[in-house]
Each structure stands twice: as C-alpha cells, then as structure tokens.
Amino acid sequence: MDRRAQADFWFDPLCPWAWITSRWLLEVQDVRAVDVTWHVMSLSVLNAGRDLPEKYAQLMQDAWGPVRVCTAAAEKIGPHVLGDLYTALGTRFHLEKRPRDRGTITEALEAAGLPVELADAADDPSWDDALRASHDAGMDKVGLEVGTPVISVARDEHDDTGEIAFFGPVVTPTPKGEAAGRLWDGVLAVAGTDGFFELKRTRTRDPVFT
C-alpha cells in the first residue's frame, strides 16, 4: 500500500488568504494521499521593523495574540491540536467576522476542546521565542520575500530526501473535490521544477469564504 505524503502548512490565523488555502488543503486530503501537519508563523514577526500603513500596522499589533495562543497550545499540549484550533479561530475571524479579542479566542479554545486559560498567552511575550522558532522553520524553506501560508511536502510519496516548499497558492474561492486535487497536482509539478521561482498575476477578487 502506498504511504501517504506529508504536507507541512505554516499559517497565521488572521490571514484570509491562508485560511482559504488551508481549507483547500483539507479538501486535498480527501482526494489525494496527503496528510497535513500544522505550524504557526506570524505576519507580525514577518513585518517587524517595516514601514507599514497605519491600518495594517494596527492589524499587525492585533495579530500577536492569536499566534501566541496557538504557540502556547502547541507547546503545552502538542502540535496535534493546531488543526482544530486553527479551524475554530478561522471560522470566527473569517466566516463570522468576530473581533480578534480575548472573548473570541476563548470561544475558539472551548470549541477546540482546549483549556481556556491558554488565552492568557495572547498578552504574554514569553511565547515569542517559540513562535519565532516555528516561524523561522517555515520561512527558511522559502525565503523572506513571501508571507503566509507556506507549504512544504516530500518530493513524492516514496522520497524522504527531496522536498518541495512554496508560498501559497493564493486562490479564491476554495477549490473542492477533484478540482482541489488537480490544483495540488499542478502546484507540485510547477514548484518541483528545478529553477522555478515565481508565477503570479494581479488579484481581481477579494477573498471568498463560501
């Protein structure tokens, strides 16, 4: 029996595009032999020291809380909890348009079956070293000219020596079923081509979450 490939996915729960990509990857799991492991990265860390518009700078300040909570959950309980916690946070942030505050985070922790005391991590910078370590593990695979999400996967399901890593894909709405599988096949084919670096066009849609 062919073993399943392992895809590692780095996310910041505030990013709407990463959320859509993550829902696509869940679809991929159902139609391709792929399992996903979730990791935290941080847009706040990525944009530290950059000259940002005021509105985006405030968003980056707000973004510290959720990633710290995710980091604390992974460190205290185990990284296996990140998938459900990300789903609980993303559902509230992106689908329900809930505020990015302690109340919403606490509800997400409860929905994921996690201790609500983990919400204390939102205001605790002592988690930032572990957060940066997880962030750097993802960024080291693709460089600093990208954002979230980052995905890495073994070059094929029989090869542990090679790895494909890339930012994205940025897509909306979420491809479903076999369409998700075809996109996965294409992304791996492109990203796995030696010397390939970039394929991009101007976005003409806002994120579509349905």
C-alpha positions as CSV (number, residue, x, y, z in Angstrom):
1,M,0.0,0.0,0.0
2,D,1.4,3.4,-0.9
3,R,2.1,5.5,2.1
4,R,0.6,9.0,2.4
5,A,2.7,12.1,1.7
6,Q,3.3,14.6,4.5
7,A,2.5,18.2,3.9
8,D,3.5,20.8,6.4
9,F,1.5,24.0,6.5
10,W,2.5,27.3,8.2
11,F,-0.3,29.7,8.9
12,D,-1.1,33.0,10.7
13,P,-4.8,32.7,11.7
14,L,-5.5,36.3,10.8
15,C,-4.6,35.9,7.1
16,P,-7.8,35.4,5.0
17,W,-5.8,34.0,2.1
18,A,-4.0,31.5,4.2
19,W,-7.4,30.4,5.6
20,I,-8.8,29.7,2.1
21,T,-5.6,27.8,1.2
22,S,-5.9,25.8,4.4
23,R,-9.5,24.8,3.5
24,W,-8.3,23.8,0.1
25,L,-5.6,21.6,1.6
26,L,-8.2,19.8,3.7
27,E,-10.1,19.1,0.5
28,V,-6.8,17.7,-1.0
29,Q,-6.6,15.3,1.9
30,D,-9.8,13.7,0.8
31,V,-8.8,13.2,-2.8
32,R,-5.0,12.6,-2.7
33,A,-2.8,10.6,-0.4
34,V,-1.7,13.6,1.7
35,D,-1.8,14.3,5.4
36,V,-1.3,17.8,6.8
37,T,0.7,18.9,9.8
38,W,0.0,22.5,11.0
39,H,2.6,25.0,12.2
40,V,2.4,28.6,13.3
41,M,4.0,31.5,11.5
42,S,3.5,35.2,12.2
43,L,2.8,38.2,10.0
44,S,3.7,40.3,13.0
45,V,7.2,38.8,13.0
46,L,7.5,39.0,9.3
47,N,6.6,42.7,9.2
48,A,8.6,43.7,12.2
49,G,10.6,46.9,11.5
50,R,8.9,47.6,8.2
51,D,7.2,50.9,7.4
52,L,3.6,50.0,7.2
53,P,0.3,51.9,6.6
54,E,-1.4,52.8,9.9
55,K,-4.3,50.4,9.4
56,Y,-2.0,47.5,8.6
57,A,0.3,48.3,11.4
58,Q,-2.6,48.1,13.8
59,L,-3.6,44.7,12.3
60,M,-0.1,43.5,12.9
61,Q,-0.4,44.6,16.5
62,D,-3.7,42.7,16.9
63,A,-2.1,39.6,15.2
64,W,0.3,38.9,18.1
65,G,-2.5,37.5,20.4
66,P,-3.8,34.6,18.2
67,V,-0.4,33.3,17.2
68,R,0.9,33.4,20.7
69,V,-2.2,31.4,21.8
70,C,-1.6,28.9,19.0
71,T,2.1,28.6,20.0
72,A,1.2,28.1,23.7
73,A,-1.3,25.4,22.8
74,A,1.3,23.5,20.6
75,E,4.0,23.8,23.3
76,K,1.9,22.9,26.3
77,I,-0.4,20.2,24.8
78,G,1.2,19.2,21.5
79,P,1.2,20.4,17.9
80,H,-1.6,17.9,17.0
81,V,-4.1,20.4,18.5
82,L,-3.3,23.2,16.0
83,G,-5.5,21.9,13.2
84,D,-8.7,22.1,15.3
85,L,-7.7,25.3,17.0
86,Y,-6.9,27.0,13.6
87,T,-10.3,25.9,12.3
88,A,-12.0,27.3,15.4
89,L,-10.2,30.6,15.2
90,G,-10.5,31.0,11.4
91,T,-14.2,30.2,11.5
92,R,-14.8,33.0,13.9
93,F,-12.4,35.5,12.3
94,H,-13.2,35.0,8.7
95,L,-16.6,33.5,8.4
96,E,-18.3,35.1,11.4
97,K,-16.3,38.3,11.3
98,R,-15.9,38.2,15.0
99,P,-13.5,40.6,16.8
100,R,-9.9,39.5,17.3
101,D,-10.2,39.8,21.1
102,R,-9.9,37.6,24.1
103,G,-13.6,36.7,24.1
104,T,-13.4,35.2,20.6
105,I,-10.1,33.4,21.3
106,T,-11.6,31.9,24.4
107,E,-14.7,30.7,22.5
108,A,-12.3,29.1,19.9
109,L,-10.3,27.3,22.6
110,E,-13.5,25.9,24.0
111,A,-14.7,24.8,20.6
112,A,-11.4,23.0,20.0
113,G,-11.6,21.3,23.4
114,L,-8.7,23.2,24.9
115,P,-8.2,24.9,28.2
116,V,-9.5,28.5,28.1
117,E,-6.5,29.5,30.3
118,L,-4.4,29.4,27.1
119,A,-6.0,32.7,26.2
120,D,-3.6,34.3,28.7
121,A,-0.8,33.7,26.2
122,A,-2.2,36.4,23.9
123,D,-0.6,39.1,26.1
124,D,2.4,37.1,27.1
125,P,5.6,37.9,25.1
126,S,7.4,35.0,26.7
127,W,5.9,32.8,24.0
128,D,7.6,34.8,21.3
129,D,10.8,32.8,21.1
130,A,8.9,29.6,20.4
131,L,6.7,31.5,18.0
132,R,9.8,32.9,16.1
133,A,11.4,29.4,16.0
134,S,8.3,28.0,14.3
135,H,8.0,31.0,12.0
136,D,11.7,30.7,11.0
137,A,11.4,27.0,10.3
138,G,8.8,27.8,7.6
139,M,10.5,30.9,6.2
140,D,13.9,29.1,6.0
141,K,12.3,26.9,3.4
142,V,11.1,29.7,1.1
143,G,13.0,32.9,1.9
144,L,11.8,36.2,3.2
145,E,10.0,37.6,0.2
146,V,6.7,35.8,0.8
147,G,4.1,35.7,3.5
148,T,1.6,33.1,4.8
149,P,0.9,30.3,4.0
150,V,4.0,28.3,3.4
151,I,3.7,24.6,2.4
152,S,6.4,22.0,2.3
153,V,6.0,18.4,1.0
154,A,8.2,15.5,0.2
155,R,9.1,15.5,-3.5
156,D,7.0,12.4,-3.9
157,E,5.4,9.9,-1.5
158,H,8.3,7.5,-1.8
159,D,11.1,10.0,-1.4
160,D,12.2,11.4,2.0
161,T,15.4,13.0,0.6
162,G,13.8,15.7,-1.5
163,E,11.4,18.5,-0.5
164,I,9.2,21.0,-2.3
165,A,8.4,24.2,-0.4
166,F,6.4,27.2,-1.7
167,F,4.3,30.1,-0.7
168,G,0.6,29.8,-1.5
169,P,-1.2,29.0,-3.6
170,V,-3.3,32.2,-3.4
171,V,-6.8,31.2,-4.6
172,T,-10.4,32.0,-4.1
173,P,-12.9,30.5,-3.6
174,T,-11.7,27.2,-2.2
175,P,-11.4,24.5,-4.9
176,K,-13.5,21.5,-3.9
177,G,-13.3,17.8,-4.6
178,E,-11.3,16.7,-7.6
179,A,-10.7,20.4,-8.6
180,A,-8.7,20.6,-5.3
181,G,-6.8,17.5,-6.3
182,R,-5.9,18.8,-9.8
183,L,-4.7,22.1,-8.3
184,W,-2.5,20.1,-5.9
185,D,-1.1,18.1,-8.8
186,G,-0.3,21.2,-10.7
187,V,1.2,23.1,-7.8
188,L,3.6,20.2,-7.1
189,A,4.5,19.9,-10.8
190,V,5.4,23.6,-11.0
191,A,7.0,24.0,-7.6
192,G,9.0,20.8,-8.1
193,T,10.6,22.1,-11.4
194,D,14.3,22.8,-10.8
195,G,14.9,26.5,-11.1
196,F,11.3,27.6,-11.0
197,F,10.6,30.5,-8.7
198,E,7.5,32.6,-9.5
199,L,4.1,32.5,-11.2
200,K,1.8,35.4,-10.4
201,R,-0.9,37.7,-11.7
202,T,-2.9,40.6,-10.2
203,R,-5.7,39.7,-7.9
204,T,-9.1,40.6,-9.2
205,R,-11.2,39.3,-6.3
206,D,-11.5,39.7,-2.6
207,P,-11.4,36.5,-0.5
208,V,-14.5,34.4,-0.9
209,F,-15.1,32.2,2.1
210,T,-18.1,30.2,0.9
